[in-house]
Amino acid sequence: MDGSAYLFGVGENPIERHYQYLVDKRKAKYQGLSGFEIDAKKLSGDWERVGMYINYAIGQYEHEATNANE
């Protein structure tokens, strides 16, 4: 409905509204932090994801190794 209303010039652009929501959410998440603190927090999250991927790969390898031995 929002897209149709925008198409006829009666409502807001739903894509711009969603984009603004994401920008506001990101600003609220890092509010009060300096640039270095934001970078450190993002880098920490990246390494946590790398660890999860490695853990998943180890689990896959162990699963395949046990199936191969059976």
Residue frames relative to the residue before (quaternion, step in Angstrom):
aa qw qx qy qz dx dy dz
M 1.0000 0.0000 0.0000 0.0000 0.00 0.00 0.00
D 0.6478 0.5290 -0.3315 0.4365 3.57 0.93 -0.87
G 0.6518 0.5203 -0.3106 0.4560 3.56 0.99 -0.84
S 0.6507 0.5093 -0.3115 0.4692 3.57 1.02 -0.80
A 0.6438 0.5141 -0.3224 0.4662 3.57 0.98 -0.84
Y 0.6475 0.5049 -0.3189 0.4734 3.60 0.99 -0.81
L 0.6246 0.5634 -0.3318 0.4271 3.56 0.99 -0.86
F 0.7407 0.3788 -0.2151 0.5115 3.57 1.03 -0.77
G 0.5693 -0.6537 0.3569 0.3481 3.57 1.27 0.27
V 0.5562 0.6301 -0.3856 0.3807 3.58 1.18 0.35
G 0.7978 0.2650 -0.1370 0.5240 3.62 1.11 -0.48
E 0.6683 -0.4779 0.3959 0.4102 3.49 -1.41 -0.08
N 0.5372 -0.5797 0.4935 0.3632 3.53 -1.29 0.39
P 0.3753 -0.7592 0.4770 0.2351 3.64 -0.49 1.11
I 0.6139 0.5442 -0.3587 0.4453 3.61 1.08 -0.57
E 0.6664 0.4835 -0.3011 0.4811 3.59 0.93 -0.86
R 0.6323 0.5318 -0.3308 0.4560 3.58 1.02 -0.77
H 0.6622 0.4925 -0.3013 0.4776 3.60 0.96 -0.85
Y 0.6277 0.5316 -0.3278 0.4647 3.58 1.02 -0.83
Q 0.6634 0.4987 -0.3034 0.4681 3.59 0.90 -0.89
Y 0.6062 0.5476 -0.3437 0.4631 3.58 1.08 -0.72
L 0.6697 0.4963 -0.2960 0.4663 3.60 0.94 -0.91
V 0.6387 0.5191 -0.3215 0.4681 3.59 1.00 -0.82
D 0.6696 0.4933 -0.2998 0.4673 3.59 0.90 -0.89
K 0.6335 0.5305 -0.3223 0.4620 3.58 1.04 -0.79
R 0.6550 0.5057 -0.3046 0.4717 3.60 0.99 -0.87
K 0.6531 0.5117 -0.3169 0.4596 3.60 0.95 -0.85
A 0.6576 0.5088 -0.3105 0.4608 3.59 0.97 -0.82
K 0.6324 0.5525 -0.3333 0.4287 3.58 1.05 -0.75
Y 0.7889 0.2956 -0.1384 0.5206 3.58 0.99 -0.83
Q 0.3132 0.7757 -0.4985 0.2275 3.58 1.20 0.34
G 0.8129 0.2555 -0.2105 0.4791 3.56 -0.92 0.94
L 0.6259 0.5234 -0.3506 0.4598 3.61 1.23 -0.02
S 0.4533 -0.6598 0.5198 0.2984 3.55 -1.16 0.61
G 0.7184 -0.4487 0.3129 0.4298 3.56 -1.29 0.18
F 0.6623 0.5000 -0.3042 0.4678 3.59 0.97 -0.85
E 0.6486 0.5162 -0.3179 0.4603 3.58 1.01 -0.78
I 0.6301 0.5188 -0.3265 0.4767 3.57 1.04 -0.77
D 0.6515 0.5111 -0.3111 0.4664 3.58 0.94 -0.90
A 0.6595 0.5082 -0.3105 0.4587 3.59 0.93 -0.88
K 0.6523 0.5114 -0.3143 0.4627 3.57 0.97 -0.82
K 0.6638 0.4902 -0.3016 0.4776 3.59 0.96 -0.83
L 0.6482 0.5138 -0.3131 0.4667 3.59 0.97 -0.84
S 0.6229 0.5350 -0.3289 0.4665 3.56 1.03 -0.79
G 0.6573 0.5055 -0.3028 0.4699 3.58 0.96 -0.84
D 0.6182 0.5388 -0.3380 0.4618 3.58 1.05 -0.75
W 0.6910 0.4707 -0.2863 0.4680 3.59 0.88 -0.91
E 0.5950 0.5426 -0.3679 0.4650 3.60 1.10 -0.57
R 0.6585 0.4942 -0.3100 0.4755 3.59 0.98 -0.80
V 0.6099 0.5349 -0.3497 0.4687 3.60 1.03 -0.75
G 0.6502 0.5173 -0.3092 0.4627 3.59 0.95 -0.86
M 0.6461 0.5074 -0.3236 0.4695 3.58 0.99 -0.79
Y 0.6465 0.5122 -0.3212 0.4653 3.60 0.98 -0.79
I 0.6504 0.5010 -0.3182 0.4740 3.59 0.96 -0.83
N 0.6437 0.5187 -0.3142 0.4667 3.58 0.96 -0.86
Y 0.6452 0.5095 -0.3137 0.4750 3.58 0.98 -0.81
A 0.6558 0.5096 -0.3108 0.4622 3.60 0.95 -0.88
I 0.6335 0.5157 -0.3319 0.4717 3.60 0.99 -0.78
G 0.6468 0.5198 -0.3128 0.4622 3.58 0.97 -0.84
Q 0.6434 0.5105 -0.3163 0.4747 3.58 0.99 -0.83
Y 0.6510 0.5159 -0.3125 0.4608 3.58 0.94 -0.88
E 0.6667 0.4980 -0.3015 0.4653 3.59 0.89 -0.91
H 0.6392 0.5258 -0.3177 0.4627 3.56 1.01 -0.81
E 0.6833 0.4684 -0.2845 0.4826 3.59 0.92 -0.88
A 0.6398 0.5279 -0.3317 0.4494 3.60 1.03 -0.73
T 0.6633 0.4865 -0.3135 0.4744 3.60 0.99 -0.75
N 0.6424 0.5100 -0.3227 0.4724 3.59 1.07 -0.69
A 0.6492 0.5184 -0.3163 0.4580 3.60 1.04 -0.71
N 0.6789 0.4960 -0.2893 0.4576 3.59 1.08 -0.68
E 0.6203 0.5753 -0.3444 0.4070 3.60 1.16 -0.39
